[in-house]
Amino acid sequence: MYVITGASGRTGRAAAVHLLAAGYRVRAVGRSAKRLAGLAARGAEVWEADPLAPDTLTDAFRGAEGIYAVIQPNYIPDHPDFGAFQDHVAASLTKAVAESGVTRVVGLSSWGARHPRGTGPVVGLHRFEQRLSAVPGVDTLWLRAGYFMENLLDHIDTARAQHRISAPFDPDIPLPFVTTPDVGARAGEELATGTWHGTEVLELQGERDVSMRDAVGVIANAVRADDLTYEQTSIADFHAELRGKGVSVNVADMMAEVGEAVNSRYMRTEQPRTALTSTPTSIERFIEEEFAPRYRAARPD
């Protein structure tokens, strides 16, 4: 039996579905049992637990062959100290692992998490790695996922209305675009069949590196918008835009730091691209299956 934390999130749900399809017992853990109903219908055992409640998590973890440990990366836009929130969840998960007797963990992290500073919210994942990896007697595999293709979905309205997609990234910097279902499926696969020992790191880099300029070109072709362009915004303008949307200073600062880290290549993948670090979904497939239908559905008649 495997425990999936953050099971209502994108990677958690994908991990649970992968394991259930392979015939394994799954205990799906999340804040809301209602949001886990789809997994319950597939045969998962549902546990409602707050990620900040280590005693409840400990009970959920008991008897598990392994767990998928996630600090769900859905940022709280107006949080005054998101790093502190990450640390609280990390401490809760770590205590639950230590006290439950679980000896096998796959943890969700991010490219760039080797750095102790300078990578915005990824620094919190660096601290998560350090904290959980210190638990004795636990074999831990950290999946350092690349840049999620799902971030592109946030640009649908602007792409349609203004014929552009803007972000703070240099248009030609190659990014390790990866999908959340691919990350979740790999997490489930590694939990069930992986052979790592001690603490190991595996980067998940997507099907290939793709620049923002090329990604927007794929979008333009898929939605038949020849005038769609990519526009690099300055870090200052990006920060101001976030603040204008009600994002807290703390979170806006973090996200601006990501732009700086990527453009300077301080934040980059380190492991060679191999069959192990690559995942199957191409940018073309994602755009065709996920972006384009939403773009078309939202167009006025």
N, C-alpha and C positions, 0 to 999 in steps of 0.2 A: 504494500500500500504506500502511495506517495502523497505527500501533502503539497498543495500549491497555494502559496500566499498571493494576495493580489489577484485572485482568480476571476474577478469581474473585469480586470484590465485586459488589454490586448494581448500581451505576451503570456500572462497567466492563463487566460482562457485557452489560448492556443496550446500551451503545454498540457493543460488538463484534457483537452480534446484529443491530442496526440496519444496520450497514455490510455485514455478510455478506449480509443479505437484499436489499440494494441492489446486490449484485454486486461489491463492492470486496474486495480482498485485505486480510486482517487478520492482524497478528502479535499474539497475545495473550500478555501478560507477567504472570507471577505467581510466588509463592514455590513453588507445588506444581503440577507438570505434571498430577498426578492430578486436582486440582480444576479443571483446565482441559479435562478430557476431553470435556465436553459441547460446548465450542466447537470442539475439534479435530474432533469428529464432524460439525460444521456446515461444516468447511472451513478453519478458522483454523490458522495456523502457530503452534505453541506454543513459547514461550521461558520456561524456568524461570530466574528471576533474583531475588535478594534485593534489596529496594529500597534497602538500605544498601551495595550493591556498584556503584559508578558505572562501573567498567570494563565489567562485564557488561551494564549498562543501555546504555552507549554502543554496544556491539556490536549490541544489540537495536534501537537507534534508527536505525542506519545505513541509508540508502537509503529511509527513510520519507518519504512526502509530508507527514505530520503525525503528532502524537502526542496522546493524551489523558493528561494528567499528574495523578496522584491520590495524595494521602496518605490511604490508606484510613481512614475515620473510625470504625473499630471500636476504641474506646478500650481500652487495656490497663489493666484496673481496678486492679491493684496496682503499676502503674509509679510509681517514686519521682519521676520528672521527665518527664512526658509531653511538655511543651513542648520539651525537649531532643531527644526522639525525633523530634518533628515537624521540628525544625531539621535533624537528621541526614538524614532522608529528603529534605527539600527541597534540601539541599546536594548530595545524590547525584543527584537528578533534574536539577538545574540544571547540574551538571558534565556529565552525559550529553548534555543538550540542546546545550550549548556545544561539546562535542568531537565530536559526531556530525554536525554540519552541518545538523540539522533547522531549518527556518525557519518552521514553522507549529505552534502549540501551542494546545490547549484545556485549561485547567486547572480542576479542581474546587475551588471555594471556598465561602463561606457568606455569607448575609446578615449584615451587621454587620462584615464584614472590612475595612471602611475604617478602623476604629478600631485604634490601636496598643496599646490596653490596655483592660481592663475587660470583656472578653467571653469569658473562660475559654479553651477550646481554640481558639476562633475567632481569637484573637490569633496563634496559630501559623500560621494560614492567611493572616493579614495579612502576616506575615514571609515566607511562601512566595511570595505575590504580589510583594512587593518584590524578593525575591532573583531569581526567575525572569524578571521583567519587565526586569531590568537587563542581561540577555544581549543584546548587540548583534545586529541583523540578524534578529531573531525576531519574528514577528507572533503576539501572545498574546491570546487571549480568555479572560477569567475568568468562569466561570459561578458566580455567587453564589446558591446554592440556598437555598430557604427551609427551614422546619421539616419534617423528613421525617415523613410519615404513618406510616411503619413504626415510629416510636417508640411508637405506640399499641399495637403488638402486645405490648410488654413488660408491659402492664397486664391481659392476659387472665386470669391466675390470680386476681388481686385482684378483678377485676370479677365473676368467677363466685363466688368464695368469700365476699367481703365486700360485694358489691353496691355497690362504689364504685370510682372511679378518682381517684387523687390525684397531684398534681404541684405544684411551687412557683409555677406561673403564675397570675396574676390570672384569674379565670374568664371575664371579659368582654373581655380584650385580644385584638384580632384577630391571628391568626397566619397567615403565608403557607404553609399546609400544601401540600406537594408530594410526589410519589412518586419513589422512586429510578428506576424504569423511565422515567419521563418525563424526568428529568434526563439519564440515560444516552442516551436516544434523541436528545435535543437535542444532546448532545455529539457523537454520531456525525454528525448532520445538519450541524452547524456545521463539523466537520472536513472533510466532503466538499464542502459547497456554500457555506459562509460567506464573506463578502467583507470582513471586518474588516482593518484595517491598524494597525501599531504595537501598542499595548496598549489593549484595550478591556474594559469590564465589562458583563455582562448579568445582571441578577437574574432568577431563575426563581421566580415567586411562587405557583405552583399555579393551580388553576381559579378560586379566590376565597379571600379571607381568612375564616377560621373561628376562633371562640373555643373554648377548651377546654370551656366549658359547652355550646356548640352541638355540638361533636364528640361529647361524651358523650351528648347527646340523640339524635344519629344512631345511635350504637351501641345505645342502649337500644331504639330503635325496631326496629333490624335483628335484634336477638337476643331481642326480646319480653321485655325485663326492665324493667318500668315503674318498679321501685324503684331502678334504677341511678342513682347521683348522682355529681357531681363534687365533690371536696373539695380546696381549696387548702391545702397544708401550708406551714408557715413555712419560711423559708430554713434556719433553725437545725435544725428537725426533719428537713428533707430531707438536710442535711449529715450529721446523726447517723444517719439511715437508711442512707445510702451507706456510712458507716464501719462500721456493723453488718454490712453485707454483704461486708466485706473490701476495700472500695475504699480505695486509698491516700489519705493526707491531701492530696497534691498534686492528684490527679484529683477528689476530693470538693470541694476548694476551687474548682477550675475549674468544675465543674458547678453549684455554688451561685452562682458569679458569673454564669453564664448566666441563672439565674432572676432575679437582681437586675437584670441588663441588660435583659431582656425586660419586666419589670414597670415599670421606670422609662422604658421606650421609648427608652432609650439605644441598644438594639439593635432596629433597625427597617429596613424596606425604604425605599429612597430614590427609586428610579425609578418613574415612573407605571405603573399597570397598563394594559397594552396587549395586543394579540394576540401581540406578541413576548415580553413578560415573563410571560405566562400560559402554563400548560400544561393539557392536556386532562382529566386524571383528577380527578373530583370526590370529595369526602369520602364521599358516599353510595356511589359505585361502589367505592371502596377498602374501605370497611367491609363492603359486601355480598360482595365477591370475596375479600378477604384476612382481615379480622378475624372476621367471623361464622362462616365455616367452621371456623376454628381454635377459636373459642369453643365451638362445638357439638361438635367432635370430642373436646375435652378433658373434656366433662361425663361424670360417672360414669353408667353405665346404671342 
